[in-house]
Amino acid sequence: MKKLIRIFLTCSLIFGALLSWEEYSQFLSLGHLAVSTGTPAAELLFWNTLEPEELRYWPIFMYRCGRLKEKIESELPISFSIQREGTAGFLVNLEPLRPAFTVRWKERSFYITKGGRIWDKDHPSGEIISRKDLPQAPPFVLADTLPPPMNISGDRYLVTDSVFPAALLAEWLAGLESNGWMGHTRLVEISKREGKFLLKLDMKVAKKAVSVLLWGEKSGWKKTFSAVSQILNQLQLSGGDIIIDSTYTDRIIVRNSPVGGQEGSGK
């Protein structure tokens, strides 16, 4: 017991000496903290999030950077990164996220980045994203039968990870771009049939409305796009509401309305 008491007293003495030395020399003090951002709302949130001890001691600030990053990136569409400057200095970079896709589900619209971050289009800090950085690609519309692209059970204005894979959206847009259909496509409707993604491209061709049905597997798109492009070039459109269904295994069906069989049946 006496040995434990001696150890406790020794540790207390050392700890007290360190505290006294720190008060005198302030070798643990946060020396320099700067914020680089063009977004006043993000900088205000950063300073309001800091605790007094994080501003006082640089080891505590560095230890809690993960908490700061998580809080700020969940409240604003912002990317948080930090650089060490010397022993006790830090530079915090707060950059607005750049949405690559617009996704609609039921009555709500969302922005999604290529990295998979998602937030409600009506987020109150919408001015953070400049107009020139908004998605220029046609919007995606998820069928009501699909789950929402983000968890909507909690705070409406959280920024979080997308439930719907952003890589898949990027792959589909790349396919439209490489085949020259991006400029004609007004929106892309997404549903599921037979366990696979089914896309419906709502297009404007020769001032006529055209819908193209195709499966979501991009591997077969080159052949499908070639055949559908030939049909579009040869077809004398007499009216709107033309559907070109390429989901069948052995043929492409062209019709004026979705009658005589289920769309995307693949039969």
C-alpha positions in Angstrom: 0.0 0.0 0.0 2.8 2.4 0.9 4.4 1.7 -2.5 1.2 2.6 -4.3 1.0 5.8 -2.3 4.5 6.7 -3.2 3.8 6.1 -6.9 0.6 8.2 -6.7 2.5 11.1 -5.0 5.3 10.9 -7.5 2.9 11.0 -10.4 1.0 13.9 -8.9 4.2 15.8 -8.4 5.3 15.2 -11.9 1.9 16.1 -13.3 1.8 19.3 -11.2 5.2 20.3 -12.3 4.2 19.8 -16.0 1.1 21.9 -15.4 3.2 24.7 -13.8 5.7 24.6 -16.6 2.9 24.7 -19.2 1.4 27.7 -17.5 4.7 29.4 -17.6 5.9 28.4 -21.1 2.5 27.6 -22.8 4.2 24.9 -24.9 0.9 23.1 -25.3 -1.0 26.3 -26.4 -2.6 26.5 -29.8 -0.3 28.9 -31.5 -2.0 29.6 -34.9 -5.4 28.6 -36.3 -6.6 29.9 -39.6 -9.6 29.0 -41.7 -9.5 29.1 -45.5 -12.9 29.2 -47.1 -15.1 31.4 -49.3 -18.2 30.4 -47.4 -19.0 32.6 -44.3 -21.6 30.2 -43.1 -19.0 27.4 -42.9 -16.5 29.5 -41.1 -19.1 30.6 -38.6 -20.2 27.0 -37.9 -16.5 26.1 -37.4 -15.8 28.7 -34.8 -19.1 28.1 -33.0 -18.3 24.4 -32.8 -15.0 24.8 -31.1 -14.8 24.2 -27.4 -12.6 26.5 -25.1 -10.1 23.7 -24.4 -9.7 23.1 -28.2 -8.8 26.7 -28.6 -6.4 26.6 -25.7 -4.4 23.3 -26.2 -3.2 22.1 -29.6 -3.1 18.4 -28.7 -6.8 18.5 -27.7 -7.6 20.4 -30.9 -5.7 17.8 -33.0 -7.3 14.9 -31.1 -10.8 16.2 -31.6 -10.4 17.1 -35.3 -12.5 14.0 -36.2 -15.4 15.3 -34.2 -15.2 18.7 -35.8 -15.0 17.2 -39.3 -18.0 14.9 -38.6 -20.2 17.7 -37.2 -19.4 20.3 -39.9 -19.7 17.9 -42.8 -23.0 16.6 -41.5 -24.6 20.0 -41.2 -23.3 21.7 -44.4 -22.4 20.5 -47.9 -18.7 21.2 -47.1 -15.4 19.2 -47.3 -13.3 19.6 -44.1 -9.5 19.1 -44.3 -6.7 20.3 -42.1 -3.0 21.0 -42.5 -0.4 21.2 -39.8 1.7 24.4 -39.7 4.6 24.0 -37.4 4.3 22.4 -34.0 1.2 24.3 -32.7 -0.4 25.8 -35.8 -3.1 24.6 -38.1 -4.8 25.6 -41.3 -8.4 24.4 -41.8 -9.8 24.2 -45.3 -13.6 24.3 -45.8 -14.5 23.8 -49.4 -18.1 23.6 -50.8 -19.0 20.2 -52.3 -19.7 20.1 -56.0 -22.9 18.1 -56.7 -22.7 16.0 -59.8 -26.2 14.6 -59.9 -29.8 15.7 -59.2 -32.0 12.8 -58.0 -35.7 13.0 -57.4 -37.8 10.6 -55.2 -41.5 11.3 -54.7 -41.8 15.0 -53.9 -38.2 15.5 -52.8 -35.1 16.4 -54.8 -31.5 15.7 -53.7 -28.0 16.6 -54.8 -25.3 13.9 -54.9 -21.6 14.3 -55.4 -19.4 11.9 -57.3 -18.0 10.8 -53.9 -21.5 9.8 -52.7 -22.4 12.7 -50.4 -26.1 13.6 -50.5 -28.2 16.4 -49.2 -31.7 17.8 -49.8 -32.0 20.3 -52.6 -33.9 22.6 -50.3 -31.1 22.6 -47.7 -31.2 26.1 -46.0 -27.5 26.7 -46.9 -28.2 26.3 -50.6 -26.3 29.6 -51.3 -23.1 27.7 -50.5 -23.2 26.1 -53.9 -22.7 28.6 -56.7 -25.0 28.3 -59.7 -22.1 27.4 -62.0 -21.4 24.3 -59.9 -24.9 22.9 -60.0 -25.4 19.7 -62.0 -25.8 20.2 -65.7 -26.7 16.6 -66.5 -30.3 15.4 -66.8 -31.9 14.6 -63.5 -32.6 11.0 -62.3 -36.1 10.2 -61.1 -36.3 7.2 -58.8 -39.5 5.1 -58.9 -41.7 5.3 -55.8 -41.1 1.6 -55.3 -37.4 2.2 -54.8 -36.0 3.2 -51.4 -35.2 6.9 -50.9 -31.6 7.8 -51.8 -30.9 8.9 -48.2 -32.2 8.2 -44.8 -35.2 10.5 -44.4 -36.3 9.3 -41.0 -34.2 11.9 -39.2 -33.2 15.5 -39.7 -34.3 16.6 -43.2 -31.3 18.8 -43.6 -28.5 16.5 -42.8 -25.6 15.9 -45.2 -24.8 12.2 -45.3 -23.8 9.3 -47.5 -26.1 8.4 -50.4 -27.9 5.1 -50.2 -28.1 4.9 -54.0 -24.6 4.2 -55.4 -23.2 7.4 -57.0 -20.8 5.3 -59.1 -23.8 3.8 -60.9 -25.2 7.2 -61.7 -21.8 8.3 -63.1 -21.6 5.2 -65.2 -25.0 5.8 -66.8 -24.2 9.4 -67.6 -20.9 8.4 -69.1 -22.7 6.0 -71.3 -25.1 8.7 -72.5 -22.3 11.1 -73.1 -20.1 8.6 -75.0 -23.0 7.6 -77.3 -24.0 11.1 -78.1 -27.4 11.0 -76.3 -26.7 13.4 -73.4 -28.0 16.5 -75.3 -31.3 14.7 -76.2 -32.1 13.3 -72.8 -34.3 15.4 -70.5 -34.4 13.0 -67.6 -33.7 9.4 -66.7 -36.3 7.4 -64.8 -35.0 4.5 -62.7 -37.0 1.5 -61.6 -36.4 -2.2 -61.0 -37.8 -5.1 -63.0 -36.8 -8.8 -62.6 -34.3 -7.7 -59.9 -32.4 -5.5 -62.4 -32.4 -1.7 -62.9 -34.5 -0.5 -65.7 -33.9 2.9 -67.2 -36.4 5.0 -69.2 -34.8 7.8 -71.1 -37.2 10.7 -71.7 -35.8 12.3 -74.8 -36.5 15.1 -77.3 -35.6 14.0 -80.9 -36.6 16.1 -83.9 -39.0 18.1 -81.7 -40.8 14.9 -80.7 -41.1 13.1 -77.4 -39.3 9.7 -77.4 -38.9 7.3 -74.5 -36.2 4.6 -74.7 -36.3 1.6 -72.3 -33.0 -0.2 -71.6 -31.5 -2.3 -68.8 -29.1 -0.6 -66.5 -26.2 -3.0 -67.3 -23.9 -0.7 -69.3 -22.0 -3.6 -70.7 -24.6 -4.2 -73.4 -25.2 -0.5 -74.2 -22.9 -0.1 -77.2 -24.8 -2.6 -79.3 -28.2 -1.3 -78.0 -27.3 2.3 -78.6 -26.2 1.6 -82.2 -29.4 -0.2 -83.0 -31.7 2.4 -81.4 -29.7 5.2 -83.1 -30.4 3.6 -86.5 -34.1 3.4 -85.6 -34.2 7.1 -84.6 -32.5 8.1 -87.8 -34.9 6.0 -90.0 -38.1 6.6 -88.1 -40.5 9.2 -89.5 -42.0 10.4 -86.2 -45.7 11.3 -86.7 -46.4 12.2 -83.2 -45.1 12.2 -79.6 -45.3 9.4 -77.0 -43.1 7.0 -79.0 -41.6 4.2 -77.0 -38.5 2.3 -78.1 -38.2 -0.8 -75.9 -34.8 -2.5 -76.1 -35.2 -4.8 -73.1 -36.2 -7.8 -75.1 -33.6 -10.5 -75.7 -34.0 -10.8 -79.4 -35.6 -7.7 -80.8 -36.4 -4.0 -80.3 -40.0 -2.9 -80.1 -41.3 0.5 -81.3 -44.8 1.5 -80.4 -46.9 4.6 -79.8 -48.1 3.6 -76.3 -47.3 1.0 -73.7 -50.0 -1.5 -74.7 -49.8 -5.1 -75.7 -47.3 -6.2 -73.0 -45.4 -5.0 -70.0 -42.7 -2.4 -70.6 -39.3 -3.8 -70.0 -40.5 -7.4 -69.8 -37.4 -8.7 -71.5 -39.5 -11.5 -73.0 
